[in-house]
């Protein structure tokens, strides 16, 4: 049995090897890491690797979200706030409803359990999507919207999941659920902004007292996401939104705090941290299938399982594509009818490409693995939910990730330009 330290070092070595192979064959590294982890994890001579969901949510999620928010241009985020919220909240709720309906009517899951499954698989993963699109000729605005969407959609999905877990325990109220959603979201944002403000004040104080050096300052930046995430979670509000709000706040003021030399040093450290965490988490996603298979009861027929996985994956992909068109055209139609603003309509082909970038990742897997016990018993159908979640991740990340270049080339959508005044990922110019 490998010691945990030996296991981490071994996984890092495997991740480096797969990363090199991915660069050589021209495949986005998350795809090869997941596939490689899956193939290795199924080998009988290797010990099973069990992914601790609390470790993932605590160790991986805060710094990755903080880093993504820090690098997000606040002006762009604010400008595209409407489409970001339509995707991060509206699409999450729509996907949850579609998947829940499929899981209830096709698989026979109780409604609270079906809603929990829908919430788990509803949020796309920004790390996966950006890593897949980075090498492609995708307009930068697509990447901006994917990042902005993912900064908020994790919180939306996790709040819906909390409500579903409460409903599965036998207590549910629409009014209470709505109030909880608002309170959890606003509480997380408030803690994040307060933490970001304190972080800036601390950096300024150290600088005025001539007490700061690069190592100390960079260490403070590494601690900041945890310093807001943990209090938020202890207060039962959104730690995800706390990390995002802190990252946006500090990111907009970094030029007032960091010198160019210090900024370059901190950026190098953060890029290494992001690579380390991303490499580990994607390969662990592949390794996660074996424990999930071991946990499945003998009451499931293999063909039924494959059918369930295909149906839920298709529902996830279809829900995003269906949502994209009303999300692209209805707001612009309302602009014209209500305000007389002739906002141009985007090409349908561009809307389809944006809809094809809904790759799922670590948040979905961690949420499925972290399903709590209810009344001293495991969450109903927990093993099936974990199995279906893994295959949704695999289908969207590998299937959509590998076919995205063909979709872009086939539809002729690409290039960096966005028409002036456009407002979202749907506002892509149809150019070569």
VEXNU-492209 format. One record per residue (C-alpha): x, y, z; residue in one letter; residue number from 0. Coordinates in steps of 0.25 Angstrom, whole numbers, padded with zeros to 4 digits. Example, Ala and Ser with C-alpha at 12.3 -4.5 7.8 and 13.67 -1.06 7.14 Angstrom:
<pts>
PT    xx    yy    zz residu num
PT  0049 -0018  0031      a   0
PT  0055 -0004  0029      s   1
</pts>
This chain:
<pts>
PT    xx    yy    zz residu num
PT  0000  0000  0000      x   0
PT  0006  0013 -0004      x   1
PT  0008  0024  0006      x   2
PT -0001  0037  0003      x   3
PT  0012  0045  0000      x   4
PT  0017  0034 -0009      x   5
PT  0004  0033 -0016      x   6
PT  0003  0049 -0018      x   7
PT  0017  0048 -0024      x   8
PT  0014  0037 -0033      x   9
PT  0002  0044 -0038      x  10
PT  0010  0056 -0041      x  11
PT  0020  0048 -0049      x  12
PT  0009  0042 -0057      x  13
PT  0002  0055 -0059      x  14
PT  0015  0061 -0064      x  15
PT  0017  0049 -0074      x  16
PT  0002  0051 -0079      x  17
PT  0004  0066 -0080      x  18
PT  0016  0064 -0089      x  19
PT  0009  0054 -0097      x  20
PT -0003  0063 -0098      x  21
PT  0006  0074 -0104      x  22
PT  0012  0065 -0113      x  23
PT -0001  0059 -0119      x  24
PT -0008  0073 -0119      x  25
PT -0019  0068 -0109      x  26
PT -0023  0077 -0098      x  27
PT -0017  0072 -0085      x  28
PT -0029  0070 -0077      x  29
PT -0035  0060 -0087      x  30
PT -0022  0052 -0087      x  31
PT -0021  0053 -0071      x  32
PT -0035  0048 -0069      x  33
PT -0034  0037 -0079      x  34
PT -0020  0033 -0074      x  35
PT -0025  0033 -0060      x  36
PT -0037  0024 -0064      x  37
PT -0028  0014 -0071      x  38
PT -0018  0013 -0059      x  39
PT -0029  0013 -0048      x  40
PT -0036  0001 -0054      x  41
PT -0023 -0007 -0054      x  42
PT -0024 -0018 -0043      x  43
PT -0010 -0017 -0039      x  44
PT -0011 -0003 -0034      x  45
PT -0018  0001 -0021      x  46
PT -0031  0008 -0022      x  47
PT -0030  0023 -0020      x  48
PT -0042  0029 -0013      x  49
PT -0044  0044 -0015      x  50
PT -0047  0051 -0002      x  51
PT -0058  0061 -0006      x  52
PT -0056  0070  0006      x  53
PT -0041  0071  0002      x  54
PT -0045  0074 -0012      x  55
PT -0055  0085 -0008      x  56
PT -0045  0091  0002      x  57
PT -0031  0089 -0004      x  58
PT -0034  0090 -0019      x  59
PT -0046  0099 -0021      x  60
PT -0043  0112 -0013      x  61
PT -0029  0115 -0020      x  62
PT -0034  0111 -0034      x  63
PT -0047  0120 -0033      x  64
PT -0039  0131 -0026      x  65
PT -0028  0130 -0037      x  66
PT -0039  0130 -0048      x  67
PT -0046  0142 -0042      x  68
PT -0033  0150 -0040      x  69
PT -0030  0148 -0055      x  70
PT -0044  0152 -0059      x  71
PT -0045  0167 -0064      x  72
PT -0055  0173 -0055      x  73
PT -0059  0183 -0067      x  74
PT -0063  0171 -0076      x  75
PT -0069  0163 -0064      x  76
PT -0078  0175 -0061      x  77
PT -0081  0178 -0076      x  78
PT -0085  0163 -0078      x  79
PT -0093  0162 -0065      x  80
PT -0106  0159 -0071      x  81
PT -0102  0147 -0080      x  82
PT -0093  0142 -0069      x  83
PT -0105  0142 -0059      x  84
PT -0113  0135 -0070      x  85
PT -0103  0124 -0071      x  86
PT -0099  0123 -0057      x  87
PT -0112  0123 -0050      x  88
PT -0123  0122 -0061      x  89
PT -0116  0110 -0069      x  90
PT -0112  0103 -0056      x  91
PT -0127  0103 -0051      x  92
PT -0132  0099 -0065      x  93
PT -0121  0088 -0066      x  94
PT -0125  0083 -0052      x  95
PT -0140  0082 -0056      x  96
PT -0137  0075 -0069      x  97
PT -0128  0065 -0063      x  98
PT -0137  0063 -0051      x  99
PT -0149  0060 -0060      x 100
PT -0141  0050 -0068      x 101
PT -0135  0043 -0055      x 102
PT -0149  0042 -0049      x 103
PT -0157  0037 -0061      x 104
PT -0147  0028 -0068      x 105
PT -0139  0023 -0056      x 106
PT -0149  0024 -0045      x 107
PT -0142  0033 -0035      x 108
PT -0150  0040 -0025      x 109
PT -0151  0055 -0028      x 110
PT -0142  0060 -0017      x 111
PT -0131  0050 -0022      x 112
PT -0133  0054 -0036      x 113
PT -0132  0068 -0033      x 114
PT -0119  0066 -0026      x 115
PT -0114  0058 -0038      x 116
PT -0118  0070 -0047      x 117
PT -0111  0080 -0038      x 118
PT -0098  0072 -0037      x 119
PT -0096  0071 -0052      x 120
PT -0102  0085 -0056      x 121
PT -0089  0094 -0054      x 122
PT -0079  0094 -0065      x 123
PT -0064  0094 -0061      x 124
PT -0056  0106 -0065      x 125
PT -0043  0100 -0064      x 126
PT -0047  0089 -0073      x 127
PT -0054  0098 -0083      x 128
PT -0042  0108 -0084      x 129
PT -0032  0098 -0085      x 130
PT -0039  0091 -0096      x 131
PT -0042  0104 -0104      x 132
PT -0028  0111 -0101      x 133
PT -0022  0104 -0113      x 134
PT -0033  0106 -0122      x 135
PT -0037  0118 -0131      x 136
PT -0048  0122 -0121      x 137
PT -0051  0137 -0119      x 138
PT -0046  0142 -0106      x 139
PT -0060  0146 -0102      x 140
PT -0064  0131 -0102      x 141
PT -0053  0129 -0091      x 142
PT -0057  0141 -0084      x 143
PT -0072  0137 -0083      x 144
PT -0068  0122 -0079      x 145
PT -0059  0128 -0068      x 146
PT -0070  0137 -0063      x 147
PT -0081  0127 -0064      x 148
PT -0072  0117 -0056      x 149
PT -0069  0127 -0045      x 150
PT -0084  0127 -0041      x 151
PT -0090  0114 -0046      x 152
PT -0083  0106 -0036      x 153
PT -0089  0114 -0025      x 154
PT -0103  0113 -0031      x 155
PT -0102  0098 -0033      x 156
PT -0097  0095 -0019      x 157
PT -0108  0103 -0013      x 158
PT -0119  0096 -0021      x 159
PT -0112  0083 -0016      x 160
PT -0113  0087 -0002      x 161
PT -0128  0089 -0004      x 162
PT -0130  0076 -0010      x 163
PT -0122  0069  0001      x 164
PT -0132  0076  0011      x 165
PT -0144  0071  0003      x 166
PT -0138  0057  0002      x 167
PT -0139  0057  0018      x 168
PT -0153  0061  0017      x 169
PT -0154  0076  0019      x 170
PT -0156  0085  0008      x 171
PT -0162  0099  0005      x 172
PT -0161  0107 -0007      x 173
PT -0161  0120  0001      x 174
PT -0150  0115  0010      x 175
PT -0142  0110 -0002      x 176
PT -0143  0123 -0009      x 177
PT -0139  0131  0004      x 178
PT -0127  0121  0006      x 179
PT -0122  0123 -0008      x 180
PT -0122  0138 -0006      x 181
PT -0116  0138  0008      x 182
PT -0105  0128  0004      x 183
PT -0101  0136 -0008      x 184
PT -0101  0150 -0002      x 185
PT -0094  0145  0010      x 186
PT -0083  0138  0002      x 187
PT -0081  0151 -0006      x 188
PT -0081  0160  0006      x 189
PT -0070  0151  0013      x 190
PT -0062  0151  0000      x 191
PT -0062  0166 -0002      x 192
PT -0059  0168  0013      x 193
PT -0047  0158  0012      x 194
PT -0042  0164 -0001      x 195
PT -0043  0178  0006      x 196
PT -0035  0173  0018      x 197
PT -0025  0167  0009      x 198
PT -0022  0180  0002      x 199
PT -0021  0187  0015      x 200
PT -0011  0177  0020      x 201
PT -0003  0178  0008      x 202
PT -0003  0193  0008      x 203
PT  0000  0193  0023      x 204
PT  0012  0184  0021      x 205
PT  0017  0192  0010      x 206
PT  0016  0205  0018      x 207
PT  0024  0199  0029      x 208
PT  0034  0194  0020      x 209
PT  0031  0180  0025      x 210
PT  0027  0173  0012      x 211
PT  0036  0164  0004      x 212
PT  0033  0156 -0008      x 213
PT  0032  0143  0000      x 214
PT  0023  0148  0010      x 215
PT  0014  0156  0001      x 216
PT  0012  0143 -0008      x 217
PT  0009  0135  0004      x 218
PT -0002  0144  0008      x 219
PT -0008  0143 -0006      x 220
PT -0008  0128 -0005      x 221
PT -0015  0129  0008      x 222
PT -0025  0139  0004      x 223
PT -0035  0129 -0003      x 224
PT -0035  0120  0009      x 225
PT -0037  0132  0019      x 226
PT -0050  0135  0012      x 227
PT -0055  0121  0008      x 228
PT -0054  0115  0022      x 229
PT -0061  0126  0030      x 230
PT -0072  0126  0019      x 231
PT -0074  0111  0020      x 232
PT -0074  0111  0035      x 233
PT -0085  0122  0034      x 234
PT -0093  0113  0025      x 235
PT -0092  0123  0013      x 236
PT -0085  0121  0000      x 237
PT -0070  0119  0001      x 238
PT -0070  0118 -0014      x 239
PT -0075  0132 -0016      x 240
PT -0066  0137 -0005      x 241
PT -0054  0133 -0012      x 242
PT -0059  0138 -0025      x 243
PT -0063  0152 -0019      x 244
PT -0049  0153 -0012      x 245
PT -0042  0149 -0025      x 246
PT -0050  0160 -0033      x 247
PT -0047  0171 -0022      x 248
PT -0032  0168 -0021      x 249
PT -0030  0166 -0036      x 250
PT -0036  0180 -0039      x 251
PT -0027  0187 -0029      x 252
PT -0014  0178 -0030      x 253
PT -0007  0190 -0038      x 254
PT -0008  0199 -0026      x 255
PT -0002  0188 -0017      x 256
PT  0008  0180 -0025      x 257
PT  0020  0185 -0032      x 258
PT  0023  0180 -0046      x 259
PT  0034  0171 -0041      x 260
PT  0026  0166 -0029      x 261
PT  0014  0163 -0038      x 262
PT  0022  0155 -0048      x 263
PT  0028  0147 -0037      x 264
PT  0014  0144 -0031      x 265
PT  0009  0141 -0044      x 266
PT  0019  0130 -0047      x 267
PT  0016  0124 -0033      x 268
PT  0001  0124 -0036      x 269
PT  0003  0118 -0050      x 270
PT  0011  0107 -0044      x 271
PT  0000  0105 -0033      x 272
PT -0011  0104 -0043      x 273
PT -0003  0094 -0052      x 274
PT -0001  0086 -0040      x 275
PT -0015  0086 -0035      x 276
PT -0021  0084 -0048      x 277
PT -0012  0072 -0052      x 278
PT -0015  0065 -0039      x 279
PT -0030  0067 -0040      x 280
PT -0032  0063 -0054      x 281
PT -0024  0050 -0053      x 282
PT -0032  0047 -0040      x 283
PT -0045  0049 -0047      x 284
PT -0040  0037 -0056      x 285
PT -0036  0029 -0044      x 286
PT -0050  0032 -0037      x 287
PT -0057  0022 -0046      x 288
PT -0052  0009 -0039      x 289
PT -0057  0012 -0025      x 290
PT -0070  0017 -0031      x 291
PT -0071  0003 -0038      x 292
PT -0067 -0004 -0026      x 293
PT -0079  0003 -0018      x 294
PT -0089  0000 -0028      x 295
PT -0099 -0010 -0023      x 296
PT -0102 -0023 -0030      x 297
PT -0116 -0019 -0033      x 298
PT -0113 -0011 -0046      x 299
PT -0112 -0018 -0059      x 300
PT -0100 -0013 -0067      x 301
PT -0108 -0010 -0080      x 302
PT -0118 -0002 -0071      x 303
PT -0106  0006 -0065      x 304
PT -0101  0009 -0079      x 305
PT -0114  0014 -0084      x 306
PT -0116  0023 -0071      x 307
PT -0102  0029 -0073      x 308
PT -0105  0032 -0088      x 309
PT -0119  0038 -0085      x 310
PT -0114  0047 -0074      x 311
PT -0101  0051 -0082      x 312
PT -0110  0054 -0094      x 313
PT -0120  0062 -0085      x 314
PT -0108  0071 -0080      x 315
PT -0103  0074 -0093      x 316
PT -0117  0076 -0100      x 317
PT -0121  0085 -0088      x 318
PT -0109  0095 -0090      x 319
PT -0112  0095 -0105      x 320
PT -0126  0098 -0104      x 321
PT -0124  0109 -0094      x 322
PT -0114  0116 -0102      x 323
PT -0124  0121 -0113      x 324
PT -0134  0127 -0104      x 325
PT -0122  0133 -0096      x 326
PT -0116  0139 -0108      x 327
PT -0129  0144 -0115      x 328
PT -0140  0147 -0105      x 329
PT -0132  0158 -0097      x 330
PT -0128  0165 -0110      x 331
PT -0143  0164 -0115      x 332
PT -0147  0171 -0102      x 333
PT -0136  0181 -0103      x 334
PT -0143  0185 -0117      x 335
PT -0157  0184 -0112      x 336
PT -0156  0191 -0098      x 337
PT -0144  0200 -0100      x 338
PT -0143  0202 -0115      x 339
PT -0128  0198 -0114      x 340
PT -0125  0190 -0127      x 341
PT -0116  0180 -0121      x 342
PT -0111  0171 -0133      x 343
PT -0115  0157 -0133      x 344
PT -0103  0147 -0133      x 345
PT -0101  0136 -0143      x 346
PT -0108  0123 -0139      x 347
PT -0095  0115 -0142      x 348
PT -0087  0124 -0132      x 349
PT -0098  0121 -0122      x 350
PT -0096  0106 -0124      x 351
PT -0081  0106 -0122      x 352
PT -0083  0113 -0109      x 353
PT -0093  0103 -0105      x 354
PT -0083  0092 -0108      x 355
PT -0073  0097 -0098      x 356
PT -0081  0092 -0086      x 357
PT -0070  0082 -0080      x 358
PT -0072  0077 -0066      x 359
PT -0061  0075 -0056      x 360
PT -0056  0074 -0042      x 361
PT -0068  0081 -0035      x 362
PT -0078  0071 -0040      x 363
PT -0070  0059 -0036      x 364
PT -0067  0065 -0022      x 365
PT -0081  0069 -0020      x 366
PT -0086  0055 -0023      x 367
PT -0075  0048 -0014      x 368
PT -0079  0058 -0003      x 369
PT -0094  0054 -0002      x 370
PT -0097  0053  0013      x 371
PT -0104  0042  0021      x 372
PT -0118  0044  0024      x 373
PT -0124  0039  0037      x 374
PT -0111  0031  0039      x 375
PT -0113  0024  0025      x 376
PT -0105  0027  0012      x 377
PT -0112  0037  0003      x 378
PT -0122  0030 -0006      x 379
PT -0116  0024 -0018      x 380
PT -0103  0030 -0015      x 381
PT -0095  0020 -0023      x 382
PT -0103  0022 -0035      x 383
PT -0102  0037 -0035      x 384
PT -0087  0036 -0034      x 385
PT -0087  0026 -0046      x 386
PT -0095  0035 -0054      x 387
PT -0087  0048 -0050      x 388
PT -0074  0041 -0055      x 389
PT -0080  0038 -0068      x 390
PT -0086  0052 -0070      x 391
PT -0072  0057 -0067      x 392
PT -0065  0047 -0077      x 393
PT -0076  0049 -0088      x 394
PT -0075  0065 -0087      x 395
PT -0060  0066 -0085      x 396
PT -0055  0056 -0094      x 397
PT -0066  0055 -0104      x 398
PT -0069  0070 -0106      x 399
PT -0054  0074 -0103      x 400
PT -0049  0065 -0115      x 401
PT -0060  0069 -0124      x 402
PT -0060  0084 -0122      x 403
PT -0049  0087 -0132      x 404
PT -0057  0080 -0143      x 405
PT -0070  0087 -0139      x 406
PT -0062  0101 -0139      x 407
PT -0056  0097 -0153      x 408
PT -0069  0091 -0159      x 409
PT -0077  0103 -0155      x 410
PT -0067  0114 -0158      x 411
PT -0067  0121 -0145      x 412
PT -0055  0127 -0140      x 413
PT -0046  0139 -0138      x 414
PT -0044  0149 -0127      x 415
PT -0054  0160 -0132      x 416
PT -0066  0163 -0125      x 417
PT -0076  0174 -0130      x 418
PT -0076  0187 -0122      x 419
PT -0087  0187 -0112      x 420
PT -0090  0172 -0112      x 421
PT -0093  0166 -0098      x 422
PT -0089  0151 -0097      x 423
PT -0083  0138 -0102      x 424
PT -0094  0138 -0113      x 425
PT -0089  0151 -0118      x 426
PT -0078  0145 -0127      x 427
PT -0075  0150 -0141      x 428
PT -0076  0139 -0151      x 429
PT -0062  0140 -0157      x 430
PT -0051  0132 -0161      x 431
</pts>
